[in-house]
Every structure is written in structure tokens, then in C-alpha cells.
Amino acid sequence: MEMTDTADGLLARLTPKFKETNAYLAKIHQRRKRVFLAKAS
């Protein structure tokens, strides 16, 4: 069983909705990192 953390910092079962949300947040952070690294170089 896969788990993820909630906004409260608690563990919850990784449901399809959580997977979708996590993927969306990961995409945002990857984009920010790419922009930051582009500005740094």
C-alpha cells in the first residue's frame, strides 16, 4: 500500500486523486527549478 502526506502532515492512502495532485505539484516544482537553474547559469 502506497502512502502520501496530507496538507496536515498526516499519512494517507495514495488514492488516484492524491496521485493526480502530487503529479501536478511535482510539475510546478520541476518548472520552478528549471527556471531557477536557467537564471543561475
CHARMM-style PDB file with segment names, atoms N, HN, CA, C and O in Angstrom:
ATOM      1  N   MET     1       0.851  -1.177   0.000  1.00  0.00      PROA
ATOM      2  CA  MET     1       0.000   0.000   0.000  1.00  0.00      PROA
ATOM      3  C   MET     1       0.897   1.241   0.000  1.00  0.00      PROA
ATOM      4  O   MET     1       1.788   1.372   0.839  1.00  0.00      PROA
ATOM      5  N   GLU     2       0.657   2.126  -0.926  1.00  0.00      PROA
ATOM      6  HN  GLU     2      -0.067   2.019  -1.608  1.00  0.00      PROA
ATOM      7  CA  GLU     2       1.423   3.367  -1.013  1.00  0.00      PROA
ATOM      8  C   GLU     2       0.767   4.440  -0.157  1.00  0.00      PROA
ATOM      9  O   GLU     2      -0.456   4.512  -0.040  1.00  0.00      PROA
ATOM     10  N   MET     3       1.618   5.273   0.437  1.00  0.00      PROA
ATOM     11  HN  MET     3       2.612   5.215   0.342  1.00  0.00      PROA
ATOM     12  CA  MET     3       1.130   6.340   1.305  1.00  0.00      PROA
ATOM     13  C   MET     3       1.686   7.674   0.809  1.00  0.00      PROA
ATOM     14  O   MET     3       2.703   7.723   0.116  1.00  0.00      PROA
ATOM     15  N   THR     4       1.004   8.739   1.174  1.00  0.00      PROA
ATOM     16  HN  THR     4       0.178   8.700   1.736  1.00  0.00      PROA
ATOM     17  CA  THR     4       1.457  10.091   0.880  1.00  0.00      PROA
ATOM     18  C   THR     4       1.138  10.952   2.091  1.00  0.00      PROA
ATOM     19  O   THR     4       0.372  10.546   2.965  1.00  0.00      PROA
ATOM     20  N   ASP     5       1.724  12.135   2.141  1.00  0.00      PROA
ATOM     21  HN  ASP     5       2.347  12.465   1.432  1.00  0.00      PROA
ATOM     22  CA  ASP     5       1.403  13.017   3.266  1.00  0.00      PROA
ATOM     23  C   ASP     5       0.355  14.033   2.831  1.00  0.00      PROA
ATOM     24  O   ASP     5       0.303  14.443   1.671  1.00  0.00      PROA
ATOM     25  N   THR     6      -0.468  14.424   3.779  1.00  0.00      PROA
ATOM     26  HN  THR     6      -0.425  14.091   4.721  1.00  0.00      PROA
ATOM     27  CA  THR     6      -1.533  15.383   3.514  1.00  0.00      PROA
ATOM     28  C   THR     6      -1.045  16.781   3.871  1.00  0.00      PROA
ATOM     29  O   THR     6       0.075  16.946   4.353  1.00  0.00      PROA
ATOM     30  N   ALA     7      -1.869  17.766   3.641  1.00  0.00      PROA
ATOM     31  HN  ALA     7      -2.780  17.632   3.250  1.00  0.00      PROA
ATOM     32  CA  ALA     7      -1.525  19.148   3.987  1.00  0.00      PROA
ATOM     33  C   ALA     7      -1.318  19.302   5.490  1.00  0.00      PROA
ATOM     34  O   ALA     7      -0.599  20.197   5.934  1.00  0.00      PROA
ATOM     35  N   ASP     8      -1.953  18.424   6.273  1.00  0.00      PROA
ATOM     36  HN  ASP     8      -2.538  17.698   5.911  1.00  0.00      PROA
ATOM     37  CA  ASP     8      -1.807  18.464   7.731  1.00  0.00      PROA
ATOM     38  C   ASP     8      -0.528  17.780   8.197  1.00  0.00      PROA
ATOM     39  O   ASP     8      -0.193  17.839   9.380  1.00  0.00      PROA
ATOM     40  N   GLY     9       0.193  17.129   7.278  1.00  0.00      PROA
ATOM     41  HN  GLY     9      -0.079  17.081   6.317  1.00  0.00      PROA
ATOM     42  CA  GLY     9       1.394  16.397   7.643  1.00  0.00      PROA
ATOM     43  C   GLY     9       1.108  14.967   8.071  1.00  0.00      PROA
ATOM     44  O   GLY     9       2.004  14.270   8.547  1.00  0.00      PROA
ATOM     45  N   LEU    10      -0.125  14.529   7.907  1.00  0.00      PROA
ATOM     46  HN  LEU    10      -0.852  15.095   7.521  1.00  0.00      PROA
ATOM     47  CA  LEU    10      -0.501  13.163   8.269  1.00  0.00      PROA
ATOM     48  C   LEU    10      -0.350  12.250   7.056  1.00  0.00      PROA
ATOM     49  O   LEU    10      -0.341  12.714   5.916  1.00  0.00      PROA
ATOM     50  N   LEU    11      -0.231  10.959   7.311  1.00  0.00      PROA
ATOM     51  HN  LEU    11      -0.237  10.583   8.238  1.00  0.00      PROA
ATOM     52  CA  LEU    11      -0.152   9.999   6.218  1.00  0.00      PROA
ATOM     53  C   LEU    11      -1.551   9.579   5.788  1.00  0.00      PROA
ATOM     54  O   LEU    11      -2.448   9.412   6.614  1.00  0.00      PROA
ATOM     55  N   ALA    12      -1.716   9.412   4.487  1.00  0.00      PROA
ATOM     56  HN  ALA    12      -0.987   9.547   3.816  1.00  0.00      PROA
ATOM     57  CA  ALA    12      -2.990   8.968   3.932  1.00  0.00      PROA
ATOM     58  C   ALA    12      -2.702   7.977   2.816  1.00  0.00      PROA
ATOM     59  O   ALA    12      -1.633   8.008   2.207  1.00  0.00      PROA
ATOM     60  N   ARG    13      -3.649   7.108   2.553  1.00  0.00      PROA
ATOM     61  HN  ARG    13      -4.518   7.082   3.047  1.00  0.00      PROA
ATOM     62  CA  ARG    13      -3.508   6.153   1.463  1.00  0.00      PROA
ATOM     63  C   ARG    13      -3.436   6.912   0.140  1.00  0.00      PROA
ATOM     64  O   ARG    13      -4.165   7.882  -0.069  1.00  0.00      PROA
ATOM     65  N   LEU    14      -2.562   6.468  -0.741  1.00  0.00      PROA
ATOM     66  HN  LEU    14      -1.970   5.681  -0.571  1.00  0.00      PROA
ATOM     67  CA  LEU    14      -2.360   7.152  -2.021  1.00  0.00      PROA
ATOM     68  C   LEU    14      -3.477   6.764  -2.990  1.00  0.00      PROA
ATOM     69  O   LEU    14      -3.420   5.714  -3.630  1.00  0.00      PROA
ATOM     70  N   THR    15      -4.480   7.616  -3.087  1.00  0.00      PROA
ATOM     71  HN  THR    15      -4.526   8.469  -2.567  1.00  0.00      PROA
ATOM     72  CA  THR    15      -5.621   7.392  -3.974  1.00  0.00      PROA
ATOM     73  C   THR    15      -5.321   8.024  -5.338  1.00  0.00      PROA
ATOM     74  O   THR    15      -4.375   8.803  -5.456  1.00  0.00      PROA
ATOM     75  N   PRO    16      -6.101   7.705  -6.356  1.00  0.00      PROA
ATOM     76  CA  PRO    16      -5.894   8.335  -7.659  1.00  0.00      PROA
ATOM     77  C   PRO    16      -5.931   9.871  -7.587  1.00  0.00      PROA
ATOM     78  O   PRO    16      -5.185  10.540  -8.303  1.00  0.00      PROA
ATOM     79  N   LYS    17      -6.781  10.422  -6.741  1.00  0.00      PROA
ATOM     80  HN  LYS    17      -7.386   9.879  -6.160  1.00  0.00      PROA
ATOM     81  CA  LYS    17      -6.866  11.880  -6.611  1.00  0.00      PROA
ATOM     82  C   LYS    17      -5.568  12.439  -6.031  1.00  0.00      PROA
ATOM     83  O   LYS    17      -5.071  13.463  -6.501  1.00  0.00      PROA
ATOM     84  N   PHE    18      -5.011  11.770  -5.005  1.00  0.00      PROA
ATOM     85  HN  PHE    18      -5.415  10.939  -4.623  1.00  0.00      PROA
ATOM     86  CA  PHE    18      -3.738  12.204  -4.436  1.00  0.00      PROA
ATOM     87  C   PHE    18      -2.620  12.080  -5.470  1.00  0.00      PROA
ATOM     88  O   PHE    18      -1.748  12.946  -5.547  1.00  0.00      PROA
ATOM     89  N   LYS    19      -2.640  11.002  -6.269  1.00  0.00      PROA
ATOM     90  HN  LYS    19      -3.348  10.298  -6.207  1.00  0.00      PROA
ATOM     91  CA  LYS    19      -1.620  10.823  -7.312  1.00  0.00      PROA
ATOM     92  C   LYS    19      -1.673  11.978  -8.307  1.00  0.00      PROA
ATOM     93  O   LYS    19      -0.640  12.509  -8.712  1.00  0.00      PROA
ATOM     94  N   GLU    20      -2.881  12.358  -8.693  1.00  0.00      PROA
ATOM     95  HN  GLU    20      -3.721  11.926  -8.364  1.00  0.00      PROA
ATOM     96  CA  GLU    20      -3.065  13.463  -9.636  1.00  0.00      PROA
ATOM     97  C   GLU    20      -2.535  14.769  -9.035  1.00  0.00      PROA
ATOM     98  O   GLU    20      -1.830  15.526  -9.703  1.00  0.00      PROA
ATOM     99  N   THR    21      -2.876  15.020  -7.783  1.00  0.00      PROA
ATOM    100  HN  THR    21      -3.448  14.405  -7.241  1.00  0.00      PROA
ATOM    101  CA  THR    21      -2.426  16.236  -7.104  1.00  0.00      PROA
ATOM    102  C   THR    21      -0.910  16.249  -6.974  1.00  0.00      PROA
ATOM    103  O   THR    21      -0.278  17.271  -7.239  1.00  0.00      PROA
ATOM    104  N   ASN    22      -0.316  15.125  -6.570  1.00  0.00      PROA
ATOM    105  HN  ASN    22      -0.829  14.294  -6.355  1.00  0.00      PROA
ATOM    106  CA  ASN    22       1.136  15.041  -6.413  1.00  0.00      PROA
ATOM    107  C   ASN    22       1.849  15.257  -7.743  1.00  0.00      PROA
ATOM    108  O   ASN    22       2.883  15.924  -7.790  1.00  0.00      PROA
ATOM    109  N   ALA    23       1.313  14.706  -8.813  1.00  0.00      PROA
ATOM    110  HN  ALA    23       0.473  14.164  -8.775  1.00  0.00      PROA
ATOM    111  CA  ALA    23       1.918  14.882 -10.135  1.00  0.00      PROA
ATOM    112  C   ALA    23       1.871  16.352 -10.552  1.00  0.00      PROA
ATOM    113  O   ALA    23       2.833  16.871 -11.118  1.00  0.00      PROA
ATOM    114  N   TYR    24       0.763  17.012 -10.274  1.00  0.00      PROA
ATOM    115  HN  TYR    24      -0.018  16.591  -9.814  1.00  0.00      PROA
ATOM    116  CA  TYR    24       0.615  18.433 -10.607  1.00  0.00      PROA
ATOM    117  C   TYR    24       1.618  19.277  -9.823  1.00  0.00      PROA
ATOM    118  O   TYR    24       2.263  20.160 -10.388  1.00  0.00      PROA
ATOM    119  N   LEU    25       1.751  19.008  -8.522  1.00  0.00      PROA
ATOM    120  HN  LEU    25       1.227  18.290  -8.063  1.00  0.00      PROA
ATOM    121  CA  LEU    25       2.702  19.757  -7.695  1.00  0.00      PROA
ATOM    122  C   LEU    25       4.142  19.493  -8.129  1.00  0.00      PROA
ATOM    123  O   LEU    25       4.961  20.411  -8.144  1.00  0.00      PROA
ATOM    124  N   ALA    26       4.454  18.252  -8.481  1.00  0.00      PROA
ATOM    125  HN  ALA    26       3.789  17.506  -8.469  1.00  0.00      PROA
ATOM    126  CA  ALA    26       5.800  17.914  -8.943  1.00  0.00      PROA
ATOM    127  C   ALA    26       6.129  18.677 -10.221  1.00  0.00      PROA
ATOM    128  O   ALA    26       7.256  19.141 -10.397  1.00  0.00      PROA
ATOM    129  N   LYS    27       5.154  18.807 -11.108  1.00  0.00      PROA
ATOM    130  HN  LYS    27       4.239  18.430 -10.965  1.00  0.00      PROA
ATOM    131  CA  LYS    27       5.342  19.538 -12.364  1.00  0.00      PROA
ATOM    132  C   LYS    27       5.653  21.014 -12.089  1.00  0.00      PROA
ATOM    133  O   LYS    27       6.523  21.598 -12.734  1.00  0.00      PROA
ATOM    134  N   ILE    28       4.941  21.610 -11.134  1.00  0.00      PROA
ATOM    135  HN  ILE    28       4.234  21.136 -10.610  1.00  0.00      PROA
ATOM    136  CA  ILE    28       5.180  23.008 -10.763  1.00  0.00      PROA
ATOM    137  C   ILE    28       6.598  23.175 -10.230  1.00  0.00      PROA
ATOM    138  O   ILE    28       7.308  24.099 -10.627  1.00  0.00      PROA
ATOM    139  N   HSD    29       7.014  22.282  -9.328  1.00  0.00      PROA
ATOM    140  HN  HSD    29       6.438  21.531  -9.005  1.00  0.00      PROA
ATOM    141  CA  HSD    29       8.340  22.394  -8.727  1.00  0.00      PROA
ATOM    142  C   HSD    29       9.448  22.155  -9.747  1.00  0.00      PROA
ATOM    143  O   HSD    29      10.490  22.807  -9.688  1.00  0.00      PROA
ATOM    144  N   GLN    30       9.237  21.231 -10.680  1.00  0.00      PROA
ATOM    145  HN  GLN    30       8.391  20.701 -10.728  1.00  0.00      PROA
ATOM    146  CA  GLN    30      10.227  20.992 -11.729  1.00  0.00      PROA
ATOM    147  C   GLN    30      10.389  22.234 -12.597  1.00  0.00      PROA
ATOM    148  O   GLN    30      11.505  22.601 -12.963  1.00  0.00      PROA
ATOM    149  N   ARG    31       9.273  22.877 -12.924  1.00  0.00      PROA
ATOM    150  HN  ARG    31       8.366  22.578 -12.626  1.00  0.00      PROA
ATOM    151  CA  ARG    31       9.309  24.089 -13.743  1.00  0.00      PROA
ATOM    152  C   ARG    31      10.057  25.202 -13.011  1.00  0.00      PROA
ATOM    153  O   ARG    31      10.892  25.886 -13.602  1.00  0.00      PROA
ATOM    154  N   ARG    32       9.756  25.384 -11.719  1.00  0.00      PROA
ATOM    155  HN  ARG    32       9.077  24.828 -11.238  1.00  0.00      PROA
ATOM    156  CA  ARG    32      10.439  26.414 -10.927  1.00  0.00      PROA
ATOM    157  C   ARG    32      11.937  26.150 -10.854  1.00  0.00      PROA
ATOM    158  O   ARG    32      12.744  27.073 -10.963  1.00  0.00      PROA
ATOM    159  N   LYS    33      12.306  24.879 -10.668  1.00  0.00      PROA
ATOM    160  HN  LYS    33      11.651  24.129 -10.579  1.00  0.00      PROA
ATOM    161  CA  LYS    33      13.722  24.516 -10.580  1.00  0.00      PROA
ATOM    162  C   LYS    33      14.423  24.804 -11.905  1.00  0.00      PROA
ATOM    163  O   LYS    33      15.541  25.320 -11.927  1.00  0.00      PROA
ATOM    164  N   ARG    34      13.756  24.466 -13.010  1.00  0.00      PROA
ATOM    165  HN  ARG    34      12.848  24.047 -12.992  1.00  0.00      PROA
ATOM    166  CA  ARG    34      14.333  24.708 -14.333  1.00  0.00      PROA
ATOM    167  C   ARG    34      14.563  26.197 -14.557  1.00  0.00      PROA
ATOM    168  O   ARG    34      15.614  26.589 -15.065  1.00  0.00      PROA
ATOM    169  N   VAL    35      13.596  27.032 -14.186  1.00  0.00      PROA
ATOM    170  HN  VAL    35      12.742  26.715 -13.773  1.00  0.00      PROA
ATOM    171  CA  VAL    35      13.715  28.484 -14.344  1.00  0.00      PROA
ATOM    172  C   VAL    35      14.833  29.011 -13.452  1.00  0.00      PROA
ATOM    173  O   VAL    35      15.628  29.846 -13.880  1.00  0.00      PROA
ATOM    174  N   PHE    36      14.896  28.527 -12.215  1.00  0.00      PROA
ATOM    175  HN  PHE    36      14.250  27.848 -11.867  1.00  0.00      PROA
ATOM    176  CA  PHE    36      15.928  28.968 -11.277  1.00  0.00      PROA
ATOM    177  C   PHE    36      17.317  28.611 -11.801  1.00  0.00      PROA
ATOM    178  O   PHE    36      18.227  29.439 -11.757  1.00  0.00      PROA
ATOM    179  N   LEU    37      17.486  27.383 -12.297  1.00  0.00      PROA
ATOM    180  HN  LEU    37      16.747  26.710 -12.333  1.00  0.00      PROA
ATOM    181  CA  LEU    37      18.788  26.964 -12.809  1.00  0.00      PROA
ATOM    182  C   LEU    37      19.162  27.738 -14.069  1.00  0.00      PROA
ATOM    183  O   LEU    37      20.338  28.030 -14.287  1.00  0.00      PROA
ATOM    184  N   ALA    38      18.187  28.070 -14.893  1.00  0.00      PROA
ATOM    185  HN  ALA    38      17.231  27.833 -14.716  1.00  0.00      PROA
ATOM    186  CA  ALA    38      18.458  28.838 -16.109  1.00  0.00      PROA
ATOM    187  C   ALA    38      18.934  30.242 -15.753  1.00  0.00      PROA
ATOM    188  O   ALA    38      19.825  30.781 -16.410  1.00  0.00      PROA
ATOM    189  N   LYS    39      18.345  30.838 -14.715  1.00  0.00      PROA
ATOM    190  HN  LYS    39      17.621  30.400 -14.181  1.00  0.00      PROA
ATOM    191  CA  LYS    39      18.757  32.175 -14.292  1.00  0.00      PROA
ATOM    192  C   LYS    39      20.118  32.144 -13.616  1.00  0.00      PROA
ATOM    193  O   LYS    39      20.875  33.110 -13.713  1.00  0.00      PROA
ATOM    194  N   ALA    40      20.442  31.047 -12.932  1.00  0.00      PROA
ATOM    195  HN  ALA    40      19.826  30.262 -12.854  1.00  0.00      PROA
ATOM    196  CA  ALA    40      21.699  30.934 -12.193  1.00  0.00      PROA
ATOM    197  C   ALA    40      22.886  30.754 -13.131  1.00  0.00      PROA
ATOM    198  O   ALA    40      24.009  31.108 -12.773  1.00  0.00      PROA
ATOM    199  N   SER    41      22.662  30.215 -14.316  1.00  0.00      PROA
ATOM    200  HN  SER    41      21.749  29.928 -14.607  1.00  0.00      PROA
ATOM    201  CA  SER    41      23.798  29.974 -15.217  1.00  0.00      PROA
ATOM    202  C   SER    41      24.000  31.080 -16.220  1.00  0.00      PROA
ATOM    203  OT1 SER    41      24.916  31.011 -17.039  1.00  0.00      PROA
TER     204      SER     41
END
